Amino acid sequence: MLLYIHIPFCDSKCSYCAFNSYVDKFHLKEKYMKSLEVQLKHELQRFSACGNSIETIFIGGGTPSTVSPELYKPIFKMLKPFLACGIEITSEANPNSATYEWLLGMWELGVNRISFGVQSFDEKKLKLLNRAHSPQNAIDAIAHAKEIGFKNISLDLIYATLGDTKELLLLDIKTATSLPINHLSAYALTIEEGTPFESKPQMSSETLELTSWIFEELLACGFKQYEISNFGSYQSSHNLGYWKYKDYIGLGSGAVGKLGLQRFYPTSNVEDYIKNPLNIRIEKLDKEDKKIEQIFLGFRSIIGVDENILNKQENERAKILVDERKLKFKNGVFYNLDYLLADEITLFISS
């Protein structure tokens, strides 16, 4: 099984962010981390049927680097007996709050992979997105992580933002790939409800031509695509676990967990979560829900879709796409040859 830990605290709220994150609740950090311990104990018992091994951990947010390593210690102590050998433990971080001391503290706890929310190396674009760091902050933070000993370092870039030019995006890509990273996530800006950009749809300017060009440029820099938004010589085991439809614990306010045909939703209200971290809504899936999700995730990534989960009609439609060279069929698995067509392919096969 996998483990996701959600940290809802942020030093600034990005204009595009719809995640469960807050800039005005820092006073709740210690209580929140204590509540994570309560839920974790409960979830380890609930997921005991999966075995005692946690294969990967991902600490996301929000901004995990706004919480000191000292506050993570009790959680890591509780987890120690359950960790698989060679486990990948990732933490997201913002360049401005991921100080050398914070990175060292997380490294000493066992975190062995860092994912930096860089988004761009252009000063004006960072201000437009309401990011709290500078381009130099990002470069320095990555250098510090490398110096401490992190071998697996990732960063995020955002594209299709108002004002983006190929010249600007190419500089972002060239700067990113010149740094000591082995993984990069590239996301098109999307306008989400409840964000400052909701009333400014013009802020997003994605086109198929632009996205295809970015993918080609990343490949030319040696960053091979293994999912629609993820590239690199290193493939995140945690990401792959989701796409393989493995079970995962969702720890924290606004997190999501999955066990078999059930999903678990801890309350997204931070204060309510602190009062009762076991107030968890359960959603029951059926086998058809599971199959559609497996098809969608498989065609978004290198995982592919096993022919055995498809019925006769779905297999026939998939074989039509093989004949049209949109899918590849190998050893009983259908693989997508163009991740940008993942939604259309899923709809065609499942219709």
C-alpha positions in Angstrom: 0.0 0.0 0.0 0.9 3.7 -0.4 0.7 6.5 2.1 -0.2 10.1 1.3 0.1 12.8 4.0 -1.6 16.1 3.5 -0.2 19.3 5.0 -2.7 22.1 4.5 -0.5 25.1 5.5 1.0 27.5 3.0 3.1 30.6 3.2 1.2 32.1 0.3 -1.9 31.1 -1.7 -1.2 30.7 -5.4 -3.8 32.4 -7.7 -4.5 29.1 -9.4 -4.6 26.8 -6.4 -7.7 24.8 -5.5 -6.1 22.5 -3.0 -7.1 22.3 0.6 -4.5 24.8 1.8 -4.5 27.9 4.1 -2.2 30.8 4.8 -3.9 31.8 8.1 -3.9 28.6 10.2 -0.2 28.3 11.2 -1.2 28.5 14.8 -2.9 25.0 14.4 0.3 23.2 13.1 1.1 21.4 16.3 -2.4 20.3 17.0 -2.8 19.2 13.4 0.3 17.1 13.4 -1.0 15.4 16.6 -4.3 14.6 14.9 -2.4 13.0 12.0 -1.0 10.5 14.5 -4.5 9.6 15.7 -5.8 9.0 12.2 -2.6 7.1 11.2 -3.0 4.6 14.0 -6.6 4.1 12.9 -5.7 3.7 9.2 -2.9 1.2 9.9 -5.4 -1.0 11.5 -8.0 -0.5 8.7 -5.4 -1.3 6.0 -3.8 -4.3 7.9 -5.5 -6.6 5.4 -3.1 -5.2 2.7 -0.2 -6.5 4.7 2.1 -4.5 7.0 4.3 -3.0 4.3 4.1 0.6 3.1 5.7 0.8 -0.3 5.9 4.6 -0.7 5.1 7.8 1.2 4.3 11.2 -0.3 4.0 14.3 1.8 2.0 16.9 -0.1 0.0 20.0 0.4 -0.3 22.8 0.9 3.4 23.2 1.7 5.1 20.5 3.7 8.2 22.7 4.1 6.2 25.1 6.4 6.2 22.4 9.1 9.5 21.7 10.9 11.1 18.3 10.7 10.7 18.0 14.5 6.9 17.9 14.2 7.1 15.1 11.7 9.2 12.9 14.0 6.3 11.2 15.9 4.7 10.2 12.6 7.9 8.7 11.2 8.5 6.9 14.5 5.0 5.3 14.3 5.6 4.3 10.6 9.0 2.8 11.1 7.9 -0.9 11.6 5.7 -0.7 8.5 8.2 0.7 6.0 9.2 -1.6 3.1 12.9 -2.1 2.3 14.1 0.6 -0.1 11.0 2.7 0.3 10.6 5.9 -1.7 9.7 8.8 0.7 8.9 12.0 -1.1 8.1 15.5 0.3 6.9 18.4 -1.7 8.6 21.7 -0.8 8.5 25.4 -1.8 11.9 26.9 -2.6 11.5 29.8 -0.1 10.6 27.7 2.9 12.8 24.7 2.1 15.9 26.0 3.9 19.1 24.0 4.1 18.2 23.2 7.7 14.7 22.0 6.8 16.0 19.8 4.0 18.7 18.3 6.3 16.1 17.6 9.0 13.8 15.8 6.5 16.8 13.8 5.1 17.6 12.7 8.6 14.0 11.5 9.1 14.3 9.3 6.0 12.9 11.4 3.3 14.9 10.5 0.2 13.1 12.4 -2.6 12.2 16.1 -2.9 9.7 17.7 -5.2 10.0 21.5 -5.5 7.1 23.7 -6.5 9.1 25.9 -8.8 6.5 26.6 -11.6 8.8 29.0 -13.5 12.2 30.7 -13.5 10.7 34.0 -14.8 10.3 36.7 -12.1 7.2 38.3 -13.7 5.5 35.0 -14.1 6.1 34.0 -10.5 4.5 37.2 -9.4 1.6 36.7 -11.7 1.0 33.3 -10.1 1.5 34.8 -6.6 4.4 32.5 -5.9 6.5 33.5 -2.8 9.9 32.6 -4.1 12.4 34.0 -6.6 14.1 32.1 -9.4 17.4 32.2 -7.4 15.6 30.7 -4.4 14.6 27.7 -6.5 18.2 27.2 -7.9 19.7 27.5 -4.4 17.1 25.0 -2.8 17.9 22.4 -5.5 21.6 22.9 -5.0 21.2 22.4 -1.2 19.2 19.2 -1.7 21.9 17.8 -3.9 24.6 18.8 -1.4 22.8 17.1 1.5 22.6 13.9 -0.5 19.2 13.7 -2.2 19.7 11.7 -5.4 16.1 12.0 -6.5 15.0 15.6 -7.0 12.0 16.8 -9.0 10.5 20.1 -9.8 7.1 21.4 -11.2 6.7 23.8 -14.1 3.4 25.4 -15.2 2.8 26.4 -18.8 -0.1 27.8 -20.8 -0.2 31.0 -18.6 -1.2 34.3 -20.0 1.9 36.0 -21.4 3.8 32.7 -22.0 5.9 32.6 -25.1 8.0 29.8 -26.5 11.1 31.8 -25.6 10.0 32.1 -22.0 9.0 28.4 -21.7 12.1 27.3 -23.4 14.2 29.2 -20.9 12.2 27.5 -18.1 12.8 24.1 -19.6 16.5 24.7 -20.3 17.1 26.1 -16.8 15.2 23.3 -15.1 17.0 20.5 -17.0 20.4 22.1 -16.4 19.9 21.6 -12.6 20.7 18.3 -10.7 17.2 16.9 -11.1 16.0 13.6 -12.6 12.3 14.2 -12.7 10.0 17.0 -13.9 6.3 17.5 -13.8 4.8 19.9 -16.4 1.2 21.1 -15.8 -1.0 23.3 -18.0 -2.6 26.1 -16.0 -6.2 25.2 -15.4 -8.8 27.6 -14.0 -10.5 26.1 -10.9 -13.6 27.1 -9.1 -13.0 29.1 -5.9 -9.6 30.4 -6.9 -8.6 34.1 -7.7 -8.2 33.1 -11.3 -11.9 31.8 -11.5 -13.0 35.3 -12.7 -10.1 35.5 -15.1 -10.4 32.7 -17.6 -8.1 34.5 -20.0 -5.2 33.6 -17.7 -5.1 30.1 -19.2 -4.0 29.7 -22.8 -3.4 26.0 -23.5 -3.4 24.7 -27.0 -2.6 21.3 -28.3 0.2 22.7 -30.4 1.9 24.3 -27.4 1.5 21.2 -25.2 2.9 18.9 -27.9 5.9 21.3 -28.4 6.7 21.3 -24.6 6.6 17.5 -24.5 9.0 17.4 -27.5 11.4 19.9 -25.9 11.5 17.9 -22.7 12.2 14.7 -24.6 15.0 16.5 -26.5 16.5 17.4 -23.1 16.6 13.7 -22.1 13.4 13.7 -20.0 11.3 10.8 -21.1 7.6 11.0 -20.6 6.0 8.2 -18.5 2.6 9.9 -17.8 0.8 12.8 -19.3 2.4 15.3 -16.9 5.6 13.5 -15.7 9.0 13.2 -17.3 12.4 12.0 -16.3 15.1 9.4 -16.1 13.6 8.5 -12.7 10.0 7.3 -12.4 8.3 8.0 -9.1 7.2 4.8 -7.4 4.4 6.6 -5.7 3.0 8.0 -8.9 3.2 4.5 -10.5 1.4 3.0 -7.5 -1.6 5.3 -8.1 -1.7 4.4 -11.8 -1.4 0.7 -11.0 -4.5 1.2 -8.9 -2.9 0.2 -5.6 -4.5 0.9 -2.3 -3.4 4.0 -0.4 -3.9 5.6 2.9 -5.0 9.3 2.7 -3.8 11.0 5.9 -4.9 14.5 6.8 -7.6 17.1 6.2 -8.8 16.9 2.6 -6.8 13.8 1.8 -8.3 10.8 0.0 -7.6 7.1 0.7 -8.6 3.9 -1.2 -9.0 0.3 -0.1 -10.5 -2.1 -2.5 -13.9 -0.7 -3.7 -14.0 1.9 -0.9 -12.8 5.5 -0.8 -12.2 7.4 2.4 -12.5 11.2 2.7 -11.3 12.8 6.0 -13.1 16.2 6.6 -11.5 19.1 4.6 -12.2 21.5 7.5 -8.9 21.8 9.4 -10.5 22.8 12.7 -13.0 19.9 12.5 -10.3 17.5 11.5 -8.3 18.5 14.6 -11.4 17.9 16.8 -12.1 14.5 15.3 -9.6 13.1 12.8 -11.7 10.0 12.5 -14.7 11.8 11.0 -14.1 10.1 7.6 -16.7 9.8 4.9 -16.8 6.5 3.0 -17.7 6.2 -0.7 -18.5 2.8 -2.1 -17.4 2.1 -5.7 -18.6 -0.7 -7.9 -16.6 -2.8 -10.3 -17.6 -0.7 -13.2 -16.2 2.5 -11.5 -13.0 0.6 -10.8 -12.6 -0.5 -14.4 -13.2 2.9 -15.9 -10.6 4.4 -13.5 -8.1 1.7 -14.4 -8.6 2.3 -18.1 -8.3 6.1 -17.7 -5.1 5.8 -15.5 -3.6 3.1 -17.7 -3.9 5.2 -20.9 -2.5 8.3 -19.2 0.7 6.5 -18.3 3.2 3.7 -19.2 1.1 1.2 -17.2 -1.3 0.5 -20.0 -4.6 -1.5 -19.8 -4.7 -5.2 -19.4 -6.9 -6.9 -21.9 -8.4 -9.1 -19.2 -10.2 -6.2 -17.5 -12.0 -5.3 -20.8 -15.1 -7.1 -22.0 -15.4 -8.5 -25.5 -16.8 -5.3 -27.1 -14.2 -3.1 -25.3 -11.4 -5.4 -26.5 -12.7 -5.1 -30.1 -12.7 -1.3 -29.9 -9.2 -1.3 -28.4 -8.0 -3.5 -31.3 -9.5 -1.0 -33.8 -7.2 1.6 -32.2 -4.3 -0.7 -32.5 -5.0 -1.0 -36.3 -5.2 2.8 -36.4 -1.8 3.0 -34.6 -3.2 4.9 -31.7 -2.6 2.0 -29.3 0.1 -0.6 -29.1 -0.7 -4.2 -28.0 2.1 -6.2 -26.3 2.0 -9.2 -23.9 -1.7 -8.8 -23.3 -1.6 -5.1 -22.5 -2.8 -2.1 -24.6 -0.5 0.9 -24.4 -1.3 4.5 -25.4 1.0 6.0 -28.0 -0.2 9.6 -27.3 -1.1 10.5 -23.7 -2.9 13.7 -25.0 -5.6 11.3 -26.4 -6.1 9.4 -23.1 -9.6 10.9 -22.4 -10.8 10.3 -26.0 -9.5 6.8 -26.1 -11.0 5.9 -22.7 -14.4 7.3 -23.9 -14.2 5.4 -27.2 -13.4 2.0 -25.6 -15.8 2.4 -22.6 -18.8 3.7 -24.6 
